[in-house]
Amino acid sequence: MTAKIEAIGFTATHDGEVALAVLLRFPNGGTSQVQILSEDVAKVLKNANVAAANDLVGMPWSVLNI
């Protein structure tokens, strides 16, 4: 099994820019948060074939690989 996207939010980067915060849930119950920079969000959505960031919830983490 692979990690799944559990939740989506927003966060600020060290440079003060907005990034998509993606909470991943692993099969063993562990979690991790990754950030997707604003300039990469459209690429992730296209890769996942969805129209909005919230549509990523429930998908495998591999859709974040752009």
KOLGU-713957 format. One record per atom (N, C-alpha, C): residue in one letter; atom name; x, y, z. Coordinates in Angstrom, 2 decimals, decimal comma, always signed. Example, Ala and Ser with C-alpha at 12.3 -4.5 7.8 and 13.67 -1.06 7.14 Angstrom:
2
   torgu   loti         u         v         w
       a      N    +13,19     -5,69     +7,80
       a     CA    +12,30     -4,50     +7,80
       a      C    +13,20     -3,30     +7,80
       s      N    +12,85     -2,25     +7,08
       s     CA    +13,67     -1,06     +7,14
       s      C    +12,90     +0,03     +7,87
***
This chain:
66
   torgu   loti         u         v         w
       m      N     +0,84     -1,18     +0,00
       m     CA     +0,00     +0,00     +0,00
       m      C     +0,88     +1,24     +0,00
       t      N     +0,29     +2,34     -0,37
       t     CA     +1,03     +3,59     -0,48
       t      C     +0,35     +4,67     +0,35
       a      N     +1,07     +5,72     +0,62
       a     CA     +0,50     +6,85     +1,35
       a      C     -0,61     +7,50     +0,52
       k      N     -1,61     +8,02     +1,23
       k     CA     -2,73     +8,69     +0,57
       k      C     -2,80    +10,12     +1,08
       i      N     -3,34    +10,98     +0,27
       i     CA     -3,55    +12,37     +0,65
       i      C     -4,77    +12,42     +1,56
       e      N     -4,56    +12,91     +2,77
       e     CA     -5,64    +12,94     +3,76
       e      C     -6,29    +14,31     +3,86
       a      N     -5,52    +15,37     +3,71
       a     CA     -6,08    +16,72     +3,85
       a      C     -5,23    +17,71     +3,05
       i      N     -5,87    +18,82     +2,73
       i     CA     -5,23    +19,89     +1,98
       i      C     -5,44    +21,19     +2,76
       g      N     -4,41    +22,01     +2,79
       g     CA     -4,52    +23,33     +3,42
       g      C     -3,54    +24,26     +2,75
       f      N     -3,32    +25,39     +3,38
       f     CA     -2,36    +26,37     +2,87
       f      C     -1,39    +26,73     +3,98
       t      N     -0,18    +27,08     +3,58
       t     CA     +0,85    +27,47     +4,53
       t      C     +1,74    +28,51     +3,87
       a      N     +2,53    +29,17     +4,69
       a     CA     +3,49    +30,14     +4,15
       a      C     +4,86    +29,48     +4,08
       t      N     +5,60    +29,80     +3,02
       t     CA     +6,97    +29,30     +2,88
       t      C     +7,92    +30,21     +3,65
       h      N     +9,18    +29,83     +3,70
       h     CA    +10,18    +30,67     +4,36
       h      C    +10,33    +32,02     +3,67
       d      N     +9,97    +32,07     +2,39
       d     CA    +10,05    +33,32     +1,64
       d      C     +8,78    +34,15     +1,74
       g      N     +7,81    +33,69     +2,53
       g     CA     +6,56    +34,42     +2,71
       g      C     +5,55    +34,20     +1,60
       e      N     +5,79    +33,23     +0,75
       e     CA     +4,85    +32,90     -0,32
       e      C     +3,85    +31,86     +0,18
       v      N     +2,73    +31,76     -0,51
       v     CA     +1,71    +30,77     -0,16
       v      C     +2,04    +29,45     -0,84
       a      N     +1,91    +28,36     -0,10
       a     CA     +2,12    +27,02     -0,65
       a      C     +0,94    +26,14     -0,24
       l      N     +0,69    +25,12     -1,03
       l     CA     -0,31    +24,12     -0,71
       l      C     +0,29    +23,16     +0,29
       a      N     -0,37    +22,97     +1,42
       a     CA     +0,09    +22,04     +2,44
       a      C     -0,70    +20,74     +2,28
       v      N     +0,01    +19,65     +2,05
       v     CA     -0,63    +18,36     +1,80
       v      C     -0,28    +17,40     +2,93
       l      N     -1,31    +16,92     +3,63
       l     CA     -1,11    +15,95     +4,71
       l      C     -1,23    +14,55     +4,14
       l      N     -0,17    +13,77     +4,30
       l     CA     -0,15    +12,38     +3,83
       l      C     -0,37    +11,44     +5,00
       r      N     -1,14    +10,38     +4,77
       r     CA     -1,36     +9,33     +5,78
       r      C     -0,77     +8,04     +5,21
       f      N     +0,12     +7,43     +5,98
       f     CA     +0,77     +6,18     +5,58
       f      C     +0,00     +4,98     +6,10
       p      N     +0,16     +3,82     +5,47
       p     CA     -0,57     +2,62     +5,88
       p      C     -0,38     +2,26     +7,36
       n      N     +0,77     +2,60     +7,93
       n     CA     +1,01     +2,27     +9,34
       n      C     +0,40     +3,29    +10,29
       g      N     -0,30     +4,29     +9,74
       g     CA     -0,96     +5,31    +10,56
       g      C     -0,17     +6,59    +10,70
       g      N     +1,08     +6,58    +10,31
       g     CA     +1,91     +7,78    +10,40
       g      C     +1,47     +8,85     +9,42
       t      N     +1,84    +10,07     +9,71
       t     CA     +1,50    +11,17     +8,82
       t      C     +2,74    +12,01     +8,52
       s      N     +2,66    +12,75     +7,46
       s     CA     +3,72    +13,67     +7,06
       s      C     +3,07    +14,79     +6,26
       q      N     +3,63    +15,97     +6,37
       q     CA     +3,12    +17,10     +5,59
       q      C     +4,17    +17,54     +4,59
       v      N     +3,74    +17,75     +3,36
       v     CA     +4,62    +18,27     +2,32
       v      C     +4,02    +19,55     +1,77
       q      N     +4,87    +20,39     +1,23
       q     CA     +4,42    +21,64     +0,63
       q      C     +4,60    +21,59     -0,88
       i      N     +3,61    +22,12     -1,58
       i     CA     +3,67    +22,27     -3,02
       i      C     +3,68    +23,78     -3,28
       l      N     +4,74    +24,27     -3,88
       l     CA     +4,84    +25,70     -4,16
       l      C     +3,73    +26,14     -5,10
       s      N     +3,29    +27,38     -4,95
       s     CA     +2,15    +27,87     -5,72
       s      C     +2,35    +27,71     -7,23
       e      N     +3,59    +27,88     -7,71
       e     CA     +3,81    +27,75     -9,15
       e      C     +3,72    +26,30     -9,64
       d      N     +3,69    +25,34     -8,73
       d     CA     +3,60    +23,93     -9,11
       d      C     +2,21    +23,33     -8,90
       v      N     +1,30    +24,06     -8,28
       v     CA     -0,03    +23,52     -7,99
       v      C     -0,76    +23,12     -9,26
       a      N     -0,74    +23,96    -10,28
       a     CA     -1,44    +23,64    -11,53
       a      C     -0,89    +22,36    -12,16
       k      N     +0,41    +22,14    -12,07
       k     CA     +1,01    +20,92    -12,62
       k      C     +0,52    +19,69    -11,85
       v      N     +0,42    +19,81    -10,53
       v     CA     -0,07    +18,69     -9,71
       v      C     -1,52    +18,38    -10,07
       l      N     -2,35    +19,42    -10,17
       l     CA     -3,76    +19,21    -10,50
       l      C     -3,91    +18,54    -11,86
       k      N     -3,10    +18,96    -12,82
       k     CA     -3,15    +18,35    -14,15
       k      C     -2,70    +16,89    -14,08
       n      N     -1,64    +16,62    -13,34
       n     CA     -1,13    +15,26    -13,18
       n      C     -2,18    +14,34    -12,57
       a      N     -2,95    +14,88    -11,62
       a     CA     -3,98    +14,09    -10,93
       a      C     -5,30    +14,09    -11,69
       n      N     -5,40    +14,92    -12,74
       n     CA     -6,62    +15,02    -13,54
       n      C     -7,81    +15,49    -12,70
       v      N     -7,57    +16,54    -11,89
       v     CA     -8,62    +17,13    -11,07
       v      C     -8,63    +18,63    -11,29
       a      N     -9,73    +19,28    -10,91
       a     CA     -9,88    +20,71    -11,14
       a      C     -9,53    +21,56     -9,92
       a      N     -9,60    +20,98     -8,72
       a     CA     -9,38    +21,75     -7,50
       a      C     -8,52    +20,95     -6,52
       a      N     -7,79    +21,66     -5,69
       a     CA     -6,89    +21,02     -4,74
       a      C     -7,62    +20,05     -3,81
       n      N     -8,82    +20,40     -3,37
       n     CA     -9,57    +19,51     -2,47
       n      C     -9,88    +18,17     -3,12
       d      N     -9,89    +18,12     -4,45
       d     CA    -10,15    +16,87     -5,16
       d      C     -8,99    +15,88     -5,03
       l      N     -7,85    +16,35     -4,51
       l     CA     -6,70    +15,46     -4,31
       l      C     -6,89    +14,53     -3,11
       v      N     -7,76    +14,90     -2,18
       v     CA     -7,96    +14,10     -0,98
       v      C     -8,42    +12,69     -1,37
       g      N     -7,74    +11,70     -0,79
       g     CA     -8,04    +10,30     -1,06
       g      C     -7,17     +9,68     -2,15
       m      N     -6,46    +10,52     -2,87
       m     CA     -5,58    +10,02     -3,95
       m      C     -4,23     +9,57     -3,38
       p      N     -3,54     +8,70     -4,12
       p     CA     -2,20     +8,31     -3,68
       p      C     -1,23     +9,49     -3,77
       w      N     -0,25     +9,49     -2,91
       w     CA     +0,71    +10,60     -2,87
       w      C     +1,48    +10,75     -4,18
       s      N     +1,53     +9,71     -4,98
       s     CA     +2,30     +9,74     -6,23
       s      C     +1,79    +10,80     -7,21
       v      N     +0,55    +11,27     -7,06
       v     CA     +0,06    +12,31     -7,96
       v      C     +0,78    +13,63     -7,74
       l      N     +1,51    +13,75     -6,62
       l     CA     +2,26    +14,96     -6,33
       l      C     +3,57    +15,01     -7,09
       n      N     +3,98    +13,89     -7,65
       n     CA     +5,24    +13,79     -8,36
       n      C     +5,11    +14,41     -9,75
       i      N     +5,66    +15,61     -9,90
       i     CA     +5,55    +16,31    -11,20
       i      C     +6,90    +16,47    -11,84
***
